[in-house]
Amino acid sequence: MLAATQVPLRAATSPDLDTHVRVVVPYQDRTEAGLPGNGSLQALRDFEDHLNARLEGSGRMVAHESCGGVRQLHLYVDGTTPAAEQVRVAAVGWHQGRVDVTVTHDPGWDGVAHLRA
């Protein structure tokens, strides 16, 4: 598994971002270790940039983790805005498999607690 997070990974850094948007993105080109290969890595980065651009200041990506041909993106958004739905709409059209988007009210950022050291 490979993970990258913002530091610190705490809700206190952005108390207005109270909604966890988990985006599960499959990728086809992977290394023997299950991490993104050259054929998928840039596409994943471009996809992340695409989602971040749709947030329009109402949230941000705080972490991602890759393993076994799947990248999980963890975004936190302001639940009083349409940001979560904007991410859901922006996730359509990924060319390497079906993207799954889950939205959960999570003011304590429990959805990324497993990534805190």
Backbone bond lengths (Angstrom), bond angles and torsions (degrees), N, CA, C in turn:
res aa  C-N    CA-C-N  psi(-1)  N-CA   C-N-CA  omega(-1)  CA-C   N-CA-C  phi
1 M - - - 1.443 - - 1.518 108.74 -
2 L 1.303 115.58 141.77 1.446 123.13 175.11 1.516 107.23 -125.47
3 A 1.333 117.02 129.34 1.464 121.15 -179.47 1.515 110.05 -133.32
4 A 1.319 115.17 148.52 1.459 122.47 174.10 1.523 107.29 -135.34
5 T 1.330 116.38 136.97 1.466 120.89 -178.20 1.517 110.96 -138.25
6 Q 1.323 114.41 161.95 1.454 118.52 168.63 1.524 107.29 -75.30
7 V 1.313 116.80 154.14 1.463 121.67 178.51 1.521 107.77 -126.29
8 P 1.329 118.52 125.97 1.463 127.05 -4.10 1.526 110.87 -77.54
9 L 1.301 115.49 155.87 1.460 122.87 -179.57 1.530 108.03 -99.44
10 R 1.327 114.98 72.80 1.465 121.34 -174.57 1.525 110.53 -137.78
11 A 1.298 115.83 145.32 1.459 121.56 178.55 1.524 111.76 -62.34
12 A 1.319 117.47 -27.41 1.467 121.08 -178.37 1.525 112.31 -60.90
13 T 1.339 117.25 -22.02 1.464 119.75 179.92 1.526 111.70 -72.45
14 S 1.320 117.46 -23.14 1.469 122.58 -179.89 1.521 109.54 -152.73
15 P 1.327 118.04 74.81 1.466 120.12 -175.11 1.529 114.45 -62.73
16 D 1.323 118.00 -18.14 1.464 120.25 178.56 1.533 112.43 -78.09
17 L 1.336 117.04 -14.62 1.468 121.01 179.81 1.527 108.30 -91.32
18 D 1.323 115.42 90.87 1.465 122.00 -169.96 1.524 114.77 -108.46
19 T 1.324 116.91 5.95 1.455 120.32 -175.72 1.529 109.93 -127.40
20 H 1.321 115.25 124.64 1.468 121.93 -179.81 1.522 108.92 -89.05
21 V 1.319 115.69 125.46 1.452 121.90 174.84 1.524 106.55 -113.72
22 R 1.316 116.05 108.57 1.466 122.06 -179.63 1.519 107.64 -99.59
23 V 1.326 115.09 122.93 1.460 121.03 -178.38 1.523 107.22 -116.99
24 V 1.324 116.41 118.25 1.464 122.11 -179.45 1.528 107.56 -102.48
25 V 1.342 114.44 116.80 1.462 121.22 -172.60 1.535 109.72 -118.92
26 P 1.323 118.25 113.35 1.468 119.30 176.30 1.529 109.94 -76.62
27 Y 1.321 115.78 149.46 1.467 119.28 174.11 1.516 108.68 -132.63
28 Q 1.335 115.23 144.49 1.461 120.74 -172.88 1.522 113.51 -86.94
29 D 1.325 117.66 -41.01 1.467 119.73 -178.62 1.518 108.46 -88.83
30 R 1.330 114.97 115.66 1.465 118.76 -179.31 1.520 110.90 -138.42
31 T 1.308 113.79 154.94 1.456 120.70 177.95 1.527 108.78 -77.06
32 E 1.322 116.19 173.35 1.469 119.91 176.38 1.520 111.68 -59.90
33 A 1.328 117.01 -26.57 1.459 121.49 178.70 1.530 112.31 -82.36
34 G 1.331 117.74 -1.78 1.463 121.24 178.95 1.510 114.43 86.99
35 L 1.326 116.72 5.78 1.465 121.12 179.52 1.521 109.30 -87.66
36 P 1.337 118.04 162.72 1.457 119.77 -179.09 1.528 112.15 -60.98
37 G 1.335 115.87 131.50 1.449 121.64 174.81 1.522 109.80 -87.20
38 N 1.308 115.85 176.61 1.463 120.78 -177.39 1.521 112.94 -56.98
39 G 1.317 117.83 -33.12 1.456 121.37 -178.99 1.515 114.63 -71.74
40 S 1.326 117.79 -16.58 1.465 121.39 -179.50 1.519 113.48 -115.02
41 L 1.316 117.72 -23.50 1.467 120.31 -171.47 1.524 113.07 -59.67
42 Q 1.324 118.02 -49.82 1.465 119.17 -178.84 1.523 111.16 -66.65
43 A 1.330 117.39 -36.41 1.464 120.35 177.82 1.528 110.75 -62.90
44 L 1.327 117.47 -40.00 1.464 121.02 177.01 1.525 111.00 -64.22
45 R 1.312 116.76 -43.00 1.473 120.14 178.25 1.523 110.85 -62.29
46 D 1.321 116.50 -42.75 1.463 120.31 178.57 1.528 110.72 -64.39
47 F 1.326 116.99 -38.65 1.465 121.32 178.43 1.530 110.42 -63.86
48 E 1.328 117.15 -43.62 1.465 121.02 176.92 1.521 110.75 -59.97
49 D 1.323 117.15 -44.57 1.467 121.08 178.01 1.521 110.75 -60.83
50 H 1.328 116.34 -40.97 1.467 122.29 178.81 1.534 110.52 -60.22
51 L 1.325 117.09 -46.25 1.467 120.17 179.64 1.523 111.11 -66.19
52 N 1.325 117.22 -44.28 1.468 120.66 179.21 1.519 111.59 -59.10
53 A 1.326 117.11 -39.10 1.462 120.76 -179.94 1.526 111.42 -64.06
54 R 1.332 117.16 -31.45 1.462 120.76 -179.23 1.521 112.74 -74.39
55 L 1.306 118.25 -16.12 1.468 121.37 -178.58 1.525 112.08 -71.30
56 E 1.311 117.19 -25.69 1.461 122.34 175.78 1.524 112.76 48.72
57 G 1.333 117.34 42.88 1.457 121.08 177.07 1.517 115.30 82.34
58 S 1.326 118.40 0.53 1.468 121.61 -178.39 1.515 112.73 -97.47
59 G 1.327 117.55 14.33 1.452 121.31 179.10 1.511 110.29 171.36
60 R 1.338 114.42 -175.81 1.461 118.68 177.67 1.521 110.54 -163.64
61 M 1.325 113.81 159.24 1.451 120.18 174.30 1.526 107.03 -80.81
62 V 1.334 116.50 127.16 1.461 120.13 -177.77 1.521 112.48 -107.18
63 A 1.344 117.23 -16.12 1.467 119.99 -178.97 1.519 109.96 -166.76
64 H 1.319 114.35 158.60 1.463 119.95 167.07 1.523 107.71 -146.26
65 E 1.317 114.53 153.63 1.460 120.59 178.17 1.517 108.91 -140.78
66 S 1.333 115.57 139.88 1.463 121.69 -178.35 1.516 110.24 -124.26
67 C 1.328 114.71 137.42 1.469 120.45 179.02 1.526 108.32 -171.88
68 G 1.320 116.09 137.45 1.459 120.82 171.57 1.513 115.57 59.61
69 G 1.326 117.94 32.43 1.452 120.45 178.22 1.513 115.08 82.95
70 V 1.341 116.52 14.41 1.462 121.36 179.90 1.520 109.40 -134.89
71 R 1.326 116.03 134.40 1.464 120.71 171.63 1.519 107.61 -111.29
72 Q 1.330 115.84 128.26 1.452 121.57 174.98 1.521 107.61 -102.41
73 L 1.314 115.22 124.79 1.452 121.80 177.06 1.519 107.71 -103.14
74 H 1.315 116.27 133.93 1.464 121.28 179.17 1.522 108.01 -114.64
75 L 1.322 115.08 111.31 1.445 121.07 177.43 1.517 108.26 -114.40
76 Y 1.311 116.01 146.39 1.461 121.14 172.42 1.514 107.43 -120.63
77 V 1.337 115.05 132.98 1.453 121.25 -175.98 1.521 110.14 -130.88
78 D 1.307 114.92 162.99 1.458 122.81 174.22 1.524 106.92 -76.90
79 G 1.319 116.29 115.35 1.459 121.44 -176.45 1.517 114.51 -67.33
80 T 1.336 118.45 -10.84 1.462 120.72 178.26 1.525 112.01 -88.92
81 T 1.324 116.89 1.84 1.462 122.19 -179.62 1.530 109.17 -114.30
82 P 1.315 117.95 169.88 1.471 120.54 176.80 1.537 113.10 -83.26
83 A 1.321 118.39 16.56 1.467 121.73 -173.82 1.527 113.06 -57.69
84 A 1.318 118.78 -43.04 1.469 120.68 -178.63 1.524 110.66 -61.52
85 E 1.320 116.52 -42.42 1.466 119.61 178.77 1.527 110.85 -68.54
86 Q 1.322 117.35 -34.23 1.462 120.34 177.04 1.530 110.53 -63.20
87 V 1.331 117.00 -38.64 1.467 120.47 176.89 1.522 109.65 -66.01
88 R 1.310 116.88 -44.41 1.472 121.09 -179.88 1.539 110.57 -57.42
89 V 1.307 117.05 -45.53 1.465 121.64 179.95 1.526 110.55 -67.93
90 A 1.326 117.46 -41.25 1.470 121.69 -178.22 1.523 112.11 -67.84
91 A 1.325 117.51 -22.84 1.468 121.10 -177.70 1.525 112.87 -77.64
92 V 1.310 117.65 -12.65 1.461 121.44 179.08 1.530 109.04 -70.54
93 G 1.306 116.14 140.44 1.443 120.04 174.31 1.515 115.51 100.58
94 W 1.327 117.96 2.59 1.470 120.71 175.10 1.519 107.52 -60.89
95 H 1.297 117.60 131.10 1.464 122.58 -170.19 1.530 115.10 -90.35
96 Q 1.337 118.42 0.76 1.462 119.22 -176.73 1.532 113.40 -113.51
97 G 1.322 116.70 17.86 1.462 120.29 178.45 1.516 111.29 141.77
98 R 1.305 114.97 179.04 1.465 121.61 -178.18 1.520 110.67 -82.21
99 V 1.316 116.30 125.93 1.466 123.12 178.11 1.520 108.32 -90.08
100 D 1.328 116.32 136.96 1.458 122.16 177.55 1.525 108.61 -112.87
101 V 1.332 116.87 129.37 1.459 122.08 179.56 1.522 108.53 -118.96
102 T 1.332 116.27 126.53 1.459 122.22 178.00 1.520 108.61 -122.30
103 V 1.316 116.58 131.10 1.463 122.01 -178.51 1.525 108.59 -116.23
104 T 1.347 116.09 127.25 1.460 121.81 -177.26 1.520 109.96 -137.74
105 H 1.330 116.52 133.25 1.464 120.06 172.73 1.526 106.88 -66.30
106 D 1.321 118.03 122.14 1.469 121.69 -172.36 1.535 110.68 -152.53
107 P 1.344 117.29 69.11 1.464 119.39 -177.29 1.528 114.18 -65.44
108 G 1.328 118.68 -18.92 1.464 121.93 179.16 1.515 114.09 -93.67
109 W 1.324 116.74 1.79 1.465 123.74 -179.50 1.531 111.70 56.72
110 D 1.317 115.59 39.66 1.461 120.71 177.55 1.529 111.78 -66.37
111 G 1.317 117.26 -23.87 1.465 121.35 -179.28 1.513 114.86 -65.90
112 V 1.331 116.30 -14.32 1.470 119.97 177.64 1.531 111.53 -121.01
113 A 1.315 117.09 12.20 1.475 121.07 -178.11 1.531 111.50 -59.01
114 H 1.314 117.22 -33.04 1.473 120.45 -179.03 1.536 112.66 -67.64
115 L 1.334 116.61 -13.71 1.476 120.25 -179.79 1.519 113.12 -97.83
116 R 1.324 117.16 -3.19 1.471 119.92 177.50 1.516 110.02 -79.92
117 A 1.312 115.60 136.83 1.471 119.11 178.97 1.499 111.28 -95.26
